[in-house]
Amino acid sequence: MRKLILTAALLTAGFCAVAQNNLITNIKARKTISLNGTWQYIVDPYETGFYDYRYKELREDQPDAYWNTDVQKDRSEKKEHGYTDKLTLQVPGDWNHQKPEFVYYEGTIWYKKSFDYAKSSGNSKYFLYFGAVNYRADIYLNGKKLGMHKGGFTPFNFEIPESLLKPTGNFLVVKVDNKRGADEVPTLNTDWWNYGGITRDVKLVEMPQTFIQDYVIQLRKAHAGMAGSKTPLAEGWVKLNHQPAANESITIEIPELKIKKQITATDQLTKLVVSLPKVQLWSPSQPKLYKVLVSTTADKVEDKIGFRTIEAQGKQVLLNGKPLFMRGISIHGEIPQDVRRAYSEADARQLLGQARDLGCNMVRLAHYPHDETMTRLADSLGIVVWSEIPVYWTINFGSAEVLEKAKAQLNEMITRDHNRASVIIWSVGNETPVSAVRTNFMKSLITAAREMDNTRMISAALEVNYNSGKNLNIVDDPLGEFVDLVAFNEYLGWYGGLPDKCRTTNWATSYNKPLFISEMGAGAKEGFHADSLTRFSEEYQAWFYREQIAMLKRMPDNYVGISPWVLADFRSPKRNNPVYQEGWNRKGLYDDKGNKKQAFYLLKAYYAEMEKKYPQQK
């Protein structure tokens, strides 16, 4: 099992980091070959290729282990497994949508890919990189185990011993197990489809022996709103994969701003501060990105980074020192018309394009980190992002092991995207039931998130006290003391009462912080029309939105936005009405074929009003 090593380093007064020891960031800018495409597979529900008949893990050299070759040494050798072109799956991609027999499958599938690789003449290091595998991945190359990773939505990589990589006939095997577990993150009970498989890109990465592993370059908070009064400063750090030699230097370049700064590497992780005169700040109305080059004598990496500040101050959220109202929508990482997990740039363009058509300047990427193409495209489009780990509902809050699993996913999410200007909120969970044990668990995650990155807001979807007084609901979840943004989910008119209940309901929070509605919504089957009292009709959903929007117009003055549930209908095994759901959560404003429901136009009109009220943040 790969051991996760966390190293905390206080870098500046405004930025701390805890970086995963071996995760290489900005993989798109590295020298890679794609291992996407057609993979052979073996279905193994009893995990025969992993355990012996006493249920002990097979030894590496045992020929019946499915990570070993299926080719007989001679005709007498016993082989009870085999990979064939008759059984193939496409990578990236979940297995559920590729074969009818896998729609509900939860268990183990072995993936196998053969490839050739001509090494460079120079002295290099080699890594296998996976954008995501759901849920547990055991990685083997040419019969040798490289490592294991848990977590279905975050990236990981393993170094390949140079002697193991062959010019021809490499035999890569990935054991993928998507079984749900009580002590996993997420846990047994969720309201989304458990898509299994190698769901994001697989790449072979070639790096120099000494290379830039990770870096952060972000605008210092203290300069928000100081246009012209002081020169803004970017600060952060560069992390090398090695202890630097004496006088080894790191160069930071931003050509458009005519900036080229050389710093001496003081350790494996070196802090930096860069003056940014005449910088144009990133915002939804002007999503300016700069080419940034980070280099050493041995390595060079290029990125596109936007510079902006974000903070919760009093009752407001300030973007570049100005109030931000978030016209949001919650999104699942799913392409409904294909009934599959989203992974590509085309998928990101569909989902974010639909959000823009609605009038959004914000998306909540629920309930797990989405593919990196989403956050990078959001950078380009000027859409702010709430990014979340799948600490969802009834996690085992009393388990130290579960807490470490959650921290590992939090770390991988932040490490991958800490240079994305669009990401303004790290969320540590959703609708977790209040208890002292749960609050301590969640507080630990919040503390860890701030140690990794305190330039962004930290939040979670909190619980609501619906018994605080007549017609008044108060968000007084004790976790609110520790978050920057007080966010909550509410479904008045869908769960509990009818939509007209909104007419007499008011909201408040016991915390002097910005208030954000992270979910609200009602189900409707597109094309089903009836009177407004009929559940699952478009008319009922439209009535729900009309009443909700009227209620929103009398929210308290710390109300800073909303991300209704949800952009599009999505698959869920919990939704089993045989007429209106059929395994779909129907709260989408788009249906599973991309058709807009009546409620879409009501929310779009409300967002047009709010855009006029906050014109500086289109």
Disulfide bonds with the S-S distance in Angstrom:
none
